[in-house]
């Protein structure tokens, strides 16, 4: 995983409370709705994020999923737009 400036980060906790979206695998030209990362959760396949959508739905996304094409947006400065991973 890399930060916006291209430096590697090994702690997925730094993304908690940020907003995230990922490529919609059904249509690779579209993204999922924005979701907020609530916490990290362990899984048998690796560390994941618990993400919460505005409609109350939740999902679990793998942190190291290279095919996800994550984009992040900070809660402190959402006006700066999305930062791709």
N, CA, C and O of each residue as an XYZ file, in Angstrom:
340
protein
N       0.843     -1.172      0.000
C       0.000      0.000      0.000
C       0.887      1.232      0.000
O       1.939      1.243      0.638
N       0.461      2.283     -0.722
C       1.249      3.506     -0.782
C       0.404      4.712     -0.386
O      -0.817      4.718     -0.539
N       1.080      5.716      0.120
C       0.429      6.983      0.447
C       0.288      7.800     -0.833
O       0.805      7.411     -1.880
N      -0.412      8.935     -0.751
C      -0.609      9.795     -1.916
C       0.705     10.271     -2.512
O       0.807     10.465     -3.724
N       1.711     10.459     -1.664
C       2.992     10.957     -2.168
C       3.884      9.849     -2.710
O       5.035     10.098     -3.071
N       3.356      8.617     -2.769
C       4.105      7.510     -3.332
C       4.926      6.730     -2.333
O       5.512      5.711     -2.698
N       4.992      7.165     -1.084
C       5.758      6.439     -0.080
C       4.946      5.267      0.443
O       3.720      5.333      0.529
N       5.632      4.214      0.786
C       4.950      3.013      1.268
C       4.467      3.214      2.695
O       5.120      3.877      3.501
N       3.320      2.635      2.992
C       2.821      2.624      4.361
C       2.502      1.185      4.734
O       1.945      0.436      3.931
N       2.851      0.810      5.933
C       2.607     -0.562      6.361
C       1.497     -0.635      7.391
O       1.100     -1.730      7.788
N       0.984      0.515      7.835
C      -0.032      0.538      8.871
C      -1.380      0.958      8.292
O      -1.594      2.143      8.038
N      -2.291      0.008      8.078
C      -3.601      0.357      7.522
C      -4.445      1.209      8.464
O      -5.454      1.777      8.048
N      -4.041      1.301      9.729
C      -4.766      2.123     10.706
C      -4.752      3.604     10.326
O      -5.646      4.350     10.724
N      -3.747      4.037      9.560
C      -3.670      5.453      9.198
C      -4.851      5.879      8.324
O      -5.144      7.071      8.231
N      -5.521      4.945      7.697
C      -6.664      5.241      6.828
C      -7.996      5.283      7.579
O      -8.996      5.730      7.019
N      -8.031      4.829      8.829
C      -9.279      4.804      9.592
C      -9.832      6.226      9.682
O      -9.090      7.171      9.947
N     -11.127      6.367      9.463
C     -11.904      7.609      9.435
C     -11.828      8.329      8.091
O     -12.556      9.299      7.879
N     -10.974      7.884      7.187
C     -10.960      8.471      5.850
C     -12.083      7.849      5.028
O     -12.635      6.808      5.383
N     -12.406      8.515      3.920
C     -13.380      7.971      2.984
C     -12.641      7.216      1.889
O     -11.536      7.588      1.494
N     -13.267      6.157      1.411
C     -12.643      5.308      0.401
C     -13.709      4.855     -0.595
O     -14.882      4.710     -0.250
N     -13.286      4.642     -1.807
C     -14.123      3.973     -2.803
C     -13.197      3.106     -3.632
O     -11.980      3.294     -3.622
N     -13.776      2.157     -4.349
C     -12.954      1.271     -5.176
C     -13.640      1.030     -6.506
O     -14.832      1.287     -6.675
N     -12.856      0.529     -7.441
C     -13.411      0.214     -8.751
C     -14.538     -0.792     -8.605
O     -14.432     -1.750     -7.840
N     -15.610     -0.570     -9.339
C     -16.722     -1.510     -9.385
C     -16.314     -2.629    -10.339
O     -16.162     -2.396    -11.538
N     -16.137     -3.822     -9.823
C     -15.628     -4.927    -10.640
C     -16.583     -5.312    -11.769
O     -16.161     -5.924    -12.751
N     -17.858     -4.962    -11.642
C     -18.818     -5.255    -12.717
C     -18.655     -4.294    -13.886
O     -18.996     -4.626    -15.021
N     -18.137     -3.110    -13.611
C     -17.908     -2.107    -14.645
C     -16.638     -1.343    -14.278
O     -16.698     -0.428    -13.457
N     -15.499     -1.690    -14.857
C     -14.213     -1.123    -14.440
C     -14.051      0.372    -14.698
O     -13.018      0.942    -14.347
N     -15.040      1.016    -15.298
C     -14.971      2.462    -15.514
C     -15.763      3.223    -14.455
O     -15.878      4.448    -14.515
N     -16.309      2.485    -13.480
C     -17.107      3.107    -12.429
C     -16.551      2.728    -11.063
O     -15.896      1.698    -10.902
N     -16.826      3.581    -10.092
C     -16.423      3.328     -8.711
C     -17.646      3.056     -7.853
O     -18.759      3.453     -8.198
N     -17.432      2.375     -6.731
C     -18.482      2.201     -5.736
C     -18.770      3.563     -5.105
O     -17.990      4.498     -5.286
N     -19.871      3.691     -4.372
C     -20.090      4.936     -3.623
C     -19.001      5.112     -2.557
O     -18.345      4.151     -2.156
N     -18.826      6.356     -2.112
C     -17.876      6.615     -1.036
C     -18.341      5.924      0.237
O     -19.536      5.880      0.530
N     -17.389      5.387      0.991
C     -17.655      4.757      2.288
C     -16.597      5.250      3.262
O     -15.497      5.626      2.856
N     -16.929      5.248      4.539
C     -15.955      5.657      5.547
C     -15.348      4.419      6.189
O     -16.058      3.478      6.544
N     -14.027      4.431      6.335
C     -13.330      3.321      6.982
C     -13.536      3.461      8.485
O     -13.081      4.430      9.093
N     -14.222      2.491      9.080
C     -14.547      2.541     10.504
C     -13.438      1.954     11.360
O     -13.144      2.464     12.441
N     -12.824      0.882     10.877
C     -11.795      0.202     11.669
C     -11.103     -0.841     10.813
O     -11.572     -1.172      9.723
N      -9.991     -1.357     11.305
C      -9.360     -2.508     10.670
C      -9.871     -3.760     11.370
O     -10.152     -3.748     12.568
N      -9.985     -4.829     10.608
C     -10.446     -6.099     11.166
C      -9.556     -7.221     10.645
O      -9.141     -7.197      9.487
N      -9.263     -8.198     11.490
C      -8.461     -9.333     11.026
C      -9.321    -10.298     10.224
O     -10.531    -10.391     10.429
N      -8.692    -11.002      9.327
C      -9.379    -12.049      8.575
C      -8.355    -13.127      8.241
O      -7.149    -12.889      8.299
N      -8.836    -14.290      7.898
C      -7.937    -15.395      7.552
C      -7.090    -15.058      6.327
O      -5.981    -15.573      6.179
N      -7.604    -14.196      5.450
C      -6.869    -13.853      4.232
C      -6.025    -12.589      4.371
O      -5.320    -12.217      3.433
N      -6.082    -11.927      5.517
C      -5.265    -10.735      5.741
C      -6.049     -9.618      6.411
O      -7.238     -9.762      6.695
N      -5.374     -8.509      6.658
C      -6.001     -7.357      7.311
C      -7.007     -6.710      6.355
O      -6.747     -6.562      5.161
N      -8.159     -6.331      6.910
C      -9.232     -5.718      6.127
C      -9.697     -4.430      6.787
O      -9.404     -4.165      7.953
N     -10.429     -3.637      6.013
C     -11.119     -2.469      6.542
C     -12.601     -2.773      6.627
O     -13.163     -3.383      5.718
N     -13.236     -2.358      7.702
C     -14.688     -2.358      7.798
C     -15.129     -0.993      7.297
O     -14.793      0.028      7.896
N     -15.883     -0.969      6.197
C     -16.309      0.295      5.604
C     -17.813      0.455      5.762
O     -18.567     -0.513      5.667
N     -18.240      1.691      6.006
C     -19.652      2.010      6.235
C     -20.118      2.991      5.165
O     -19.513      4.044      4.965
N     -21.200      2.632      4.484
C     -21.774      3.485      3.451
C     -22.835      4.400      4.049
O     -23.344      4.136      5.138
N     -23.166      5.471      3.341
C     -24.118      6.467      3.819
C     -25.501      5.864      4.084
O     -26.237      6.362      4.936
N     -25.861      4.795      3.362
C     -27.183      4.186      3.547
C     -27.217      3.177      4.693
O     -28.235      2.517      4.906
N     -26.113      3.053      5.432
C     -26.069      2.151      6.578
C     -25.494      0.777      6.276
O     -25.240      0.001      7.197
N     -25.287      0.464      5.015
C     -24.677     -0.811      4.653
C     -23.215     -0.816      5.087
O     -22.569      0.230      5.149
N     -22.706     -2.002      5.384
C     -21.294     -2.161      5.728
C     -20.693     -3.248      4.855
O     -21.404     -4.106      4.333
N     -19.389     -3.205      4.703
C     -18.685     -4.215      3.923
C     -17.284     -4.346      4.499
O     -16.827     -3.491      5.258
N     -16.617     -5.415      4.134
C     -15.243     -5.669      4.559
C     -14.389     -5.753      3.305
O     -14.643     -6.577      2.426
N     -13.361     -4.885      3.223
C     -12.486     -4.824      2.060
C     -11.062     -5.136      2.469
O     -10.558     -4.617      3.466
N     -10.418     -5.991      1.689
C      -9.005     -6.311      1.931
C      -8.133     -5.083      1.726
O      -8.287     -4.364      0.739
N      -7.234     -4.845      2.640
C      -6.321     -3.706      2.560
C      -5.367     -3.851      1.379
O      -5.100     -2.879      0.671
N      -4.856     -5.051      1.167
C      -3.817     -5.255      0.148
C      -4.361     -5.766     -1.185
O      -3.628     -6.409     -1.937
N      -5.616     -5.498     -1.487
C      -6.223     -5.934     -2.745
C      -5.743     -5.028     -3.877
O      -6.249     -3.919     -4.049
N      -4.779     -5.499     -4.635
C      -4.177     -4.706     -5.714
C      -5.168     -4.403     -6.836
O      -5.022     -3.390     -7.520
N      -6.168     -5.254     -7.040
C      -7.123     -5.040     -8.125
C      -8.243     -4.079     -7.741
O      -9.071     -3.738     -8.586
N      -8.286     -3.636     -6.489
C      -9.394     -2.802     -6.020
C      -9.349     -1.382     -6.574
O     -10.397     -0.761     -6.756
N      -8.173     -0.866     -6.842
C      -8.067      0.503     -7.348
C      -8.659      1.525     -6.394
O      -9.434      2.386     -6.810
N      -8.305      1.439     -5.125
C      -8.859      2.325     -4.105
C      -8.554      3.790     -4.385
O      -7.488      4.131     -4.897
N      -9.508      4.649     -4.040
C      -9.299      6.088     -3.982
C      -9.685      6.522     -2.578
O     -10.650      6.014     -2.007
N      -8.926      7.466     -2.022
C      -9.143      7.923     -0.651
C      -9.447      9.414     -0.633
O      -9.007     10.174     -1.496
N     -10.216      9.805      0.378
C     -10.531     11.212      0.603
C     -10.492     11.446      2.103
O     -11.115     10.708      2.866
N      -9.780     12.444      2.518
C      -9.621     12.742      3.933
C     -10.884     13.380      4.499
O     -11.573     14.123      3.801
N     -11.185     13.095      5.753
C     -12.313     13.750      6.411
C     -11.963     15.180      6.770
O     -12.859     16.010      6.928
N     -10.675     15.490      6.902
C     -10.234     16.838      7.255
C     -10.353     17.815      6.095
O     -10.642     18.995      6.295
N     -10.130     17.322      4.883
C     -10.163     18.211      3.723
C     -10.798     17.511      2.527
O     -10.115     17.238      1.540
N     -12.105     17.214      2.602
C     -12.752     16.508      1.502
C     -12.764     17.303      0.204
O     -12.921     16.730     -0.875
N     -12.600     18.626      0.303
C     -12.618     19.447     -0.902
C     -11.391     19.231     -1.776
O     -11.382     19.654     -2.932
N     -10.354     18.582     -1.252
C      -9.150     18.350     -2.050
C      -9.335     17.212     -3.034
O      -8.479     16.993     -3.891
N     -10.430     16.488     -2.928
C     -10.721     15.443     -3.889
C     -10.097     14.118     -3.536
O      -9.522     13.937     -2.463
N     -10.225     13.198     -4.466
C      -9.785     11.825     -4.254
C      -8.301     11.676     -4.531
O      -7.750     12.329     -5.417
N      -7.673     10.819     -3.772
C      -6.275     10.458     -3.976
C      -6.235      8.968     -4.282
O      -6.689      8.156     -3.476
N      -5.705      8.608     -5.422
C      -5.652      7.197     -5.811
C      -4.531      6.474     -5.114
O      -3.485      7.051     -4.816
N      -4.761      5.206     -4.859
C      -3.729      4.350     -4.274
C      -2.911      3.758     -5.383
O      -1.978      2.998     -5.123
